[in-house]
Amino acid sequence: MVKADATPAQAAAVAVRNDELVKHCTKALPELAEGIREFWSSVSDPAAFHLQDGQQFKATFSGDLFPAHWENVVSTAGLYIDTIVLPCPILKIAPLFEALPAKQVVELFIKHVLNAMTYRDIALAEIEPPLVVVSPNPRDMNDEDRELLAEQSRPLSCDHGGYLFGRDFESVEHLVEFCEELSSIEAVLGELKGADRLVINTDWGRDARAQLVRAMKDGATPGLNPAIAGNHVLHACLGRMPQALASQQCANHFGGTPFIGAETSWKYFNWMLDYQGGVVERPIDDRKSMHVMRALSAEADKNLEWLGNVPPETVLNIRKAGLAEELRSLLGQGVSELIKVRPENYFRTADQVVENLGRAFAAHQASLKDARNKKLKLYGIDVASCLAAGTIGVAGALTGNVALGALGGVLGMVGLPNLKDIRTKYKDLHAEQIARANSPTGLLFKHIL
C-alpha cells in the first residue's frame, strides 16, 4: 500500500476483487476475532486501569468503526488532547457478518486494519503519556455486553421516537408497532412532529423528505422490511441511540471525553444528552475538551482545512518539546467563558477556536515579517556603508574571517558599522529564528507557509 501510494480504502477495494481472498477472510475472520478477543480479555483491564489513573487529557474515539482513512486524528484531537484511545477495529467489524454481505465486511476489515497500522509509529513512540493507545470499548468484548447496551438504550430510543412523532412510547415494542404502520414517506411525514431530528445520514439532505427518499433508495435496515418507510426511522432510533450511549460509557470507562468525528453520530450524541435531561454532569475541563475537539474536527474540512497538512510527527515533536500545554492554552482561550453562557453552543465555541488559531497565525506571520525586516535592515546598513567606503560586504563578518575582523575595527574608527557588531546581531537574529521555529505556532504552521 505504501509503495503504491494508495489509501487503505483503495487497497481494500482492490483486494476484495479476489473472490478467493474474500472467501478465505470470511472463514478466517471469526476465528481471528476470537483470538483477538482472548488477547484483550487478559490485558484490557490493566490497560484501562492505567488510563483511568492517568491525569492527562484523554479522548476516546467513537461514533464510527475507526477514524476515517483520509485523516489522522492525531493532527486534530492530538493538538489539544494528551492521549487518544482508539478502538480495536477487528472487534468492531467481526460482528457485522450478522448484518452485512460478507464481501462488504471483508472490505471494511482490510480498510480499517490497514488504517490502524498508519498509527503504529505514533502509538509506539517513546513518550509519556502516550499520544495514541488502542484499547477496546468494553461493550465490544462479548455478546452479553452488547445485549446489555441494547437494553440500557431502549428508553433513549423511545425518547427519540417520541420527539420525532410527538407522542409517548411505553416500550420499544410500541415504537416498532407504530413505525411498521407507516408504509410510505407521506405516512411518515403526516405523523412527524420533530422533523429537525429526522436524520438518517447528514449527507442525505437537509429536510425530512430528502432523508426518507434517499433512505428508501439506498438505506439498509437489517432485520426490517426496507420497503416500509417507517422502518428506516425505526432503524435510526434503535441503531443510533445505542451507539451514542456506547460513546458516553466508553469515555466514562477510560476517564476521558468522547471524540466523535462523524457528523451524524455527533448529532445523535447531543440528542441523547438532551433526552438524558442533564442527568450526567461533566467537569468543566471535560466540557472544554469536548468543545475544542469538536471544533478541530468539524472545522477540519472548512475553516481549518490546513490541519490536514499537519503531520502527526509534528504533534509528536510539540509534545516532546514540552509545548503541549502552551498550545492547549492557545486553542482553548475564551472557550470556558462561552461554555458557561451556553454549554450546548458548539457552533460559537468552534468559531472561537478558529479565531484563536487565526489570531495565532496572524501573529506568527507578523513575527516572520518582523524577522525579515530585521535581516534586511542588518544587511542593508552593512552593505550600503561598506560599499560607500569602497570596502567589503557583510559576508566576512558572518564567516569569522580574521582579516575582515581587523578591517571591521578600522571601519568603526571612521564611524562606519563595525563588522563584529553586525556578526553579533546576526547571531541574535539566528537564535530568534530557531526559537520561533521551535515554538508551538512555528511547529504547527510551518506546513502551511
C-alpha positions as CSV (number, residue, x, y, z in Angstrom):
1,M,0.0,0.0,0.0
2,V,2.7,2.4,0.9
3,K,4.8,1.6,-2.1
4,A,1.8,2.1,-4.4
5,D,1.0,5.4,-2.6
6,A,-2.6,4.1,-2.1
7,T,-5.0,4.7,0.6
8,P,-6.4,1.9,2.9
9,A,-9.8,2.3,1.1
10,Q,-8.2,1.8,-2.3
11,A,-6.1,-1.2,-1.2
12,A,-9.2,-2.8,0.3
13,A,-11.3,-2.2,-2.8
14,V,-8.7,-3.9,-4.9
15,A,-8.3,-6.8,-2.5
16,V,-11.9,-7.8,-2.5
17,R,-11.9,-8.2,-6.3
18,N,-10.3,-11.5,-5.5
19,D,-13.2,-13.9,-4.7
20,E,-10.9,-16.5,-3.1
21,L,-9.5,-13.9,-0.7
22,V,-13.0,-12.8,0.3
23,K,-13.9,-16.4,0.9
24,H,-10.8,-17.1,2.9
25,C,-11.3,-13.9,5.1
26,T,-14.9,-14.7,5.6
27,K,-13.9,-18.1,7.0
28,A,-10.9,-16.9,9.0
29,L,-12.1,-13.6,10.4
30,P,-14.4,-15.0,13.1
31,E,-11.6,-17.2,14.4
32,L,-9.2,-14.3,14.3
33,A,-11.7,-12.1,16.2
34,E,-12.0,-14.8,18.9
35,G,-8.2,-14.9,19.3
36,I,-8.0,-11.1,19.5
37,R,-10.9,-11.1,22.0
38,E,-9.0,-13.6,24.1
39,F,-5.9,-11.4,24.0
40,W,-7.9,-8.3,25.1
41,S,-9.6,-10.2,27.9
42,S,-6.2,-10.6,29.5
43,V,-4.8,-7.1,29.0
44,S,-7.7,-4.7,28.5
45,D,-8.5,-4.3,32.3
46,P,-4.9,-3.4,33.3
47,A,-4.7,-1.0,30.3
48,A,-8.0,0.6,31.3
49,F,-6.8,1.0,35.0
50,H,-3.6,2.6,33.8
51,L,-5.5,5.1,31.7
52,Q,-8.0,5.8,34.5
53,D,-5.2,6.6,36.9
54,G,-3.6,9.0,34.4
55,Q,-4.1,12.7,35.0
56,Q,-3.6,13.6,31.3
57,F,-6.3,14.9,29.0
58,K,-7.9,11.8,27.3
59,A,-10.3,11.3,24.5
60,T,-12.0,8.1,23.3
61,F,-12.8,7.8,19.6
62,S,-16.3,6.7,18.9
63,G,-19.2,7.2,16.6
64,D,-17.7,5.0,13.8
65,L,-15.8,1.8,13.4
66,F,-12.5,3.6,13.3
67,P,-11.2,7.0,12.3
68,A,-11.6,7.9,8.6
69,H,-8.7,6.8,6.4
70,W,-8.3,10.2,4.9
71,E,-7.3,11.9,8.1
72,N,-5.2,11.1,11.1
73,V,-7.0,12.2,14.3
74,V,-3.6,13.0,15.9
75,S,-3.5,16.0,13.6
76,T,-6.7,17.3,15.1
77,A,-7.6,16.0,18.5
78,G,-3.9,15.5,19.3
79,L,-3.4,19.2,19.2
80,Y,-5.4,19.5,22.4
81,I,-5.6,16.1,23.9
82,D,-2.7,14.2,25.6
83,T,-3.9,10.6,24.8
84,I,-6.4,9.4,22.2
85,V,-7.9,6.0,22.8
86,L,-8.7,4.2,19.6
87,P,-11.0,1.1,19.4
88,C,-9.9,-2.3,18.2
89,P,-11.2,-2.4,14.6
90,I,-11.3,-6.2,14.5
91,L,-13.7,-6.5,17.4
92,K,-15.8,-3.7,15.9
93,I,-16.1,-5.4,12.5
94,A,-16.4,-9.1,13.2
95,P,-20.0,-8.9,14.4
96,L,-21.1,-7.2,11.2
97,F,-21.2,-10.6,9.4
98,E,-24.7,-10.9,11.0
99,A,-26.0,-7.8,9.3
100,L,-23.9,-7.1,6.1
101,P,-22.8,-9.1,3.0
102,A,-19.5,-10.9,3.5
103,K,-17.7,-9.0,0.8
104,Q,-18.6,-5.7,2.4
105,V,-17.4,-6.8,5.8
106,V,-14.1,-8.1,4.4
107,E,-13.6,-4.8,2.7
108,L,-14.2,-2.9,5.9
109,F,-11.9,-5.3,7.7
110,I,-9.0,-4.7,5.3
111,K,-9.5,-1.0,5.1
112,H,-9.7,-0.3,8.8
113,V,-6.9,-2.7,9.8
114,L,-4.6,-1.0,7.3
115,N,-5.7,2.3,8.6
116,A,-4.9,1.3,12.1
117,M,-1.4,0.4,11.0
118,T,-0.8,4.0,10.0
119,Y,-0.9,4.9,13.7
120,R,1.8,2.4,14.6
121,D,4.8,4.7,14.8
122,I,2.8,7.3,16.8
123,A,1.4,4.6,19.2
124,L,4.9,3.1,19.7
125,A,6.7,6.5,20.2
126,E,8.6,6.6,23.5
127,I,6.7,9.4,25.1
128,E,4.8,9.7,28.3
129,P,1.8,9.9,28.4
130,P,1.3,8.2,25.0
131,L,-0.3,10.1,22.2
132,V,-2.3,7.1,20.9
133,V,-3.3,3.8,22.5
134,V,-5.6,1.0,21.2
135,S,-7.9,-0.4,23.7
136,P,-11.4,-1.9,23.1
137,N,-14.6,-0.5,24.3
138,P,-15.8,-2.9,27.0
139,R,-19.1,-3.2,25.1
140,D,-17.2,-4.7,22.1
141,M,-15.8,-7.6,24.1
142,N,-18.7,-10.1,24.0
143,D,-22.4,-10.6,23.0
144,E,-23.6,-10.2,26.6
145,D,-22.2,-6.7,26.9
146,R,-23.7,-5.7,23.6
147,E,-27.1,-7.0,24.7
148,L,-26.8,-5.1,27.9
149,L,-26.1,-1.9,25.9
150,A,-29.1,-2.5,23.8
151,E,-31.3,-3.0,26.8
152,Q,-29.9,0.2,28.5
153,S,-30.5,2.3,25.4
154,R,-34.1,1.3,24.9
155,P,-35.6,4.2,26.8
156,L,-33.4,6.6,24.8
157,S,-34.7,5.0,21.5
158,C,-38.3,5.5,22.8
159,D,-37.4,9.1,23.7
160,H,-36.1,9.8,20.2
161,G,-39.2,8.3,18.6
162,G,-41.3,10.3,21.0
163,Y,-39.6,13.5,19.9
164,L,-40.0,12.7,16.2
165,F,-43.7,11.8,16.4
166,G,-44.8,13.9,19.3
167,R,-46.2,11.0,21.4
168,D,-45.1,8.8,24.3
169,F,-43.9,5.3,23.6
170,E,-44.2,3.0,26.5
171,S,-41.7,0.5,25.1
172,V,-39.6,-0.3,22.1
173,E,-42.3,-2.8,21.0
174,H,-44.8,0.0,21.0
175,L,-42.4,2.1,18.8
176,V,-41.9,-0.9,16.4
177,E,-45.6,-1.4,16.0
178,F,-46.2,2.3,15.3
179,C,-43.3,2.6,12.7
180,E,-44.4,-0.6,10.9
181,E,-47.7,1.1,10.1
182,L,-46.0,4.0,8.3
183,S,-45.7,2.3,5.0
184,S,-44.9,5.3,2.8
185,I,-42.9,8.5,3.0
186,E,-46.1,10.5,3.1
187,A,-47.4,8.5,6.0
188,V,-44.2,9.2,8.0
189,L,-44.4,12.9,7.2
190,G,-48.0,13.0,8.2
191,E,-47.2,11.8,11.7
192,L,-43.9,13.7,12.0
193,K,-43.7,16.5,14.6
194,G,-40.0,16.8,15.3
195,A,-38.7,17.0,11.7
196,D,-35.4,18.6,12.7
197,R,-34.3,15.4,14.2
198,L,-35.2,13.0,11.4
199,V,-31.7,12.4,10.3
200,I,-30.6,9.1,8.9
201,N,-27.4,10.4,7.3
202,T,-26.3,14.0,7.3
203,D,-25.1,13.6,3.7
204,W,-28.6,12.8,2.5
205,G,-30.1,16.2,2.5
206,R,-31.3,18.9,4.9
207,D,-35.0,18.1,5.3
208,A,-37.0,15.0,6.4
209,R,-38.4,14.2,2.9
210,A,-34.9,14.2,1.3
211,Q,-33.7,11.9,4.1
212,L,-36.5,9.5,3.6
213,V,-36.3,9.5,-0.2
214,R,-32.6,8.7,0.0
215,A,-33.2,6.1,2.7
216,M,-35.8,4.3,0.6
217,K,-33.3,4.2,-2.3
218,D,-30.0,3.4,-0.6
219,G,-30.7,2.7,3.1
220,A,-30.2,-0.6,4.8
221,T,-32.5,-1.9,7.6
222,P,-31.1,-5.3,8.7
223,G,-33.9,-7.5,10.0
224,L,-36.6,-5.0,8.9
225,N,-38.5,-4.6,5.7
226,P,-36.8,-1.8,3.8
227,A,-39.9,-1.1,1.6
228,I,-41.7,0.3,4.7
229,A,-40.6,3.9,5.2
230,G,-41.3,3.9,8.9
231,N,-38.7,1.1,9.3
232,H,-35.9,3.4,8.2
233,V,-36.9,5.8,11.1
234,L,-37.1,2.9,13.5
235,H,-33.7,1.6,12.4
236,A,-32.2,5.0,13.2
237,C,-33.8,5.1,16.6
238,L,-32.7,1.5,17.5
239,G,-29.2,1.8,15.9
240,R,-28.1,5.3,16.7
241,M,-29.1,5.6,20.3
242,P,-27.1,2.5,21.5
243,Q,-24.1,3.9,19.6
244,A,-24.4,7.3,21.3
245,L,-24.7,5.7,24.7
246,A,-21.7,3.5,24.0
247,S,-19.7,6.6,23.2
248,Q,-20.6,8.0,26.6
249,Q,-19.9,4.8,28.5
250,C,-16.6,4.3,26.8
251,A,-15.4,7.8,27.7
252,N,-16.5,7.3,31.3
253,H,-14.7,3.9,31.4
254,F,-11.4,5.4,30.5
255,G,-11.9,8.7,32.3
256,G,-11.9,10.7,29.2
257,T,-14.0,12.7,26.7
258,P,-15.9,11.3,23.7
259,F,-14.2,12.3,20.4
260,I,-16.9,11.9,17.7
261,G,-15.9,12.9,14.2
262,A,-18.8,11.6,12.2
263,E,-21.4,14.3,11.8
264,T,-24.5,12.0,12.1
265,S,-23.1,10.3,15.2
266,W,-22.3,13.7,16.7
267,K,-25.9,14.9,16.3
268,Y,-27.3,11.7,17.9
269,F,-24.9,12.0,20.8
270,N,-26.1,15.5,21.6
271,W,-29.7,14.5,21.2
272,M,-29.0,11.6,23.7
273,L,-27.7,14.1,26.2
274,D,-30.9,16.1,25.7
275,Y,-33.0,13.1,26.4
276,Q,-31.0,12.3,29.5
277,G,-32.1,15.7,30.7
278,G,-28.8,16.9,32.0
279,V,-28.6,14.0,34.5
280,V,-24.9,13.4,33.5
281,E,-22.8,16.3,34.7
282,R,-19.3,16.6,33.4
283,P,-16.4,18.6,34.9
284,I,-15.7,21.9,33.1
285,D,-12.3,20.6,31.8
286,D,-14.2,17.7,30.1
287,R,-16.7,20.0,28.6
288,K,-13.9,22.3,27.3
289,S,-12.1,19.3,25.8
290,M,-15.2,18.2,24.0
291,H,-15.9,21.7,22.7
292,V,-12.3,22.2,21.4
293,M,-12.1,18.7,19.9
294,R,-15.4,19.2,18.2
295,A,-14.2,22.5,16.8
296,L,-11.0,20.9,15.4
297,S,-12.9,18.0,13.9
298,A,-15.9,19.9,12.5
299,E,-13.7,22.7,11.0
300,A,-11.0,20.5,9.6
301,D,-12.7,20.5,6.2
302,K,-13.9,24.1,6.4
303,N,-12.1,27.0,8.1
304,L,-9.3,24.8,9.4
305,E,-8.7,22.8,6.2
306,W,-4.9,23.4,6.6
307,L,-5.0,21.0,9.6
308,G,-4.8,18.2,7.0
309,N,-1.3,19.3,6.2
310,V,-0.1,18.9,9.8
311,P,1.7,15.5,10.0
312,P,1.2,13.5,13.2
313,E,5.0,13.7,13.7
314,T,4.7,17.5,14.2
315,V,2.2,16.9,17.0
316,L,4.7,14.4,18.5
317,N,7.5,17.0,18.2
318,I,5.3,19.5,20.0
319,R,4.8,17.1,22.8
320,K,8.5,16.1,23.0
321,A,9.4,19.8,23.2
322,G,7.1,20.2,26.2
323,L,4.9,22.6,24.4
324,A,1.6,20.8,24.7
325,E,0.2,22.9,27.5
326,E,1.1,26.2,25.7
327,L,-0.7,25.0,22.6
328,R,-3.7,23.8,24.6
329,S,-3.9,27.2,26.2
330,L,-3.8,28.9,22.8
331,L,-6.6,26.7,21.4
332,G,-8.9,27.0,24.4
333,Q,-8.6,30.7,25.1
334,G,-12.1,32.1,25.8
335,V,-13.9,28.8,25.4
336,S,-14.7,28.2,29.1
337,E,-16.5,31.6,29.2
338,L,-18.6,30.7,26.2
339,I,-19.5,27.3,27.8
340,K,-20.7,28.9,30.9
341,V,-23.1,31.0,28.9
342,R,-24.4,28.2,26.6
343,P,-22.9,24.8,27.3
344,E,-24.6,23.3,24.2
345,N,-23.5,26.0,21.7
346,Y,-20.7,24.2,19.9
347,F,-21.0,26.5,16.9
348,R,-19.9,29.5,18.9
349,T,-17.0,27.7,20.6
350,A,-15.9,26.4,17.2
351,D,-15.8,30.0,15.9
352,Q,-13.7,30.9,19.0
353,V,-11.2,28.1,18.3
354,V,-11.0,29.1,14.7
355,E,-10.5,32.7,15.8
356,N,-7.8,31.7,18.3
357,L,-5.9,29.8,15.6
358,G,-6.4,32.7,13.1
359,R,-5.1,35.2,15.6
360,A,-2.1,33.0,16.4
361,F,-1.4,32.5,12.7
362,A,-1.6,36.3,12.1
363,A,0.8,36.9,15.0
364,H,3.2,34.2,13.6
365,Q,3.1,35.8,10.2
366,A,3.8,39.2,11.7
367,S,6.7,37.7,13.6
368,L,8.1,36.3,10.4
369,K,7.7,39.6,8.7
370,D,9.4,41.4,11.5
371,A,12.3,38.9,11.3
372,R,12.6,39.5,7.6
373,N,12.7,43.3,8.1
374,K,15.4,42.9,10.8
375,K,17.5,40.9,8.4
376,L,17.0,43.4,5.6
377,K,18.0,46.2,7.9
378,L,21.1,44.4,9.0
379,Y,22.2,43.5,5.5
380,G,21.2,46.9,4.1
381,I,23.1,49.0,6.6
382,D,26.2,47.0,6.3
383,V,26.2,46.5,2.6
384,A,25.4,50.2,1.9
385,S,28.0,51.5,4.3
386,C,30.8,49.2,3.2
387,L,30.2,49.9,-0.5
388,A,30.2,53.6,0.2
389,A,33.6,53.2,1.8
390,G,34.8,51.1,-1.1
391,T,35.5,48.1,1.0
392,I,33.6,44.8,1.5
393,G,30.1,43.3,2.2
394,V,28.7,41.6,5.3
395,A,29.7,38.1,4.4
396,G,33.1,38.5,6.0
397,A,31.5,39.3,9.4
398,L,29.4,36.2,9.2
399,T,32.2,33.8,8.2
400,G,34.6,34.9,11.1
401,N,37.4,35.9,8.6
402,V,40.3,37.3,10.7
403,A,41.4,39.8,8.1
404,L,37.9,41.1,7.7
405,G,37.6,41.3,11.5
406,A,40.6,43.6,11.5
407,L,39.1,45.7,8.8
408,G,36.0,46.0,11.0
409,G,38.0,47.8,13.6
410,V,39.2,50.3,11.1
411,L,35.7,50.9,9.8
412,G,34.5,51.5,13.4
413,M,37.2,54.1,13.9
414,V,36.0,56.1,10.9
415,G,32.3,56.0,12.0
416,L,31.2,53.1,9.8
417,P,29.4,49.9,11.0
418,N,31.6,47.6,12.9
419,L,31.5,44.1,11.3
420,K,31.9,42.4,14.7
421,D,28.7,44.2,15.8
422,I,26.9,43.0,12.7
423,R,28.0,39.4,13.3
424,T,26.7,39.6,16.9
425,K,23.4,40.9,15.6
426,Y,23.2,38.2,13.0
427,K,23.7,35.5,15.8
428,D,21.0,37.1,17.8
429,L,18.6,37.0,14.8
430,H,19.6,33.4,14.1
431,A,18.8,32.5,17.7
432,E,15.4,34.2,17.5
433,Q,14.7,32.3,14.3
434,I,15.5,29.0,15.9
435,A,13.3,29.8,18.9
436,R,10.4,30.9,16.6
437,A,10.7,27.7,14.5
438,N,10.6,25.5,17.6
439,S,7.6,27.3,19.2
440,P,4.2,25.7,19.2
441,T,3.0,28.0,16.4
442,G,6.2,27.6,14.5
443,L,5.9,23.9,14.5
444,L,2.2,23.9,13.8
445,F,2.2,26.5,11.0
446,K,5.4,25.5,9.1
447,H,3.4,23.2,6.9
448,I,1.2,25.9,5.5
449,L,3.7,28.7,5.0
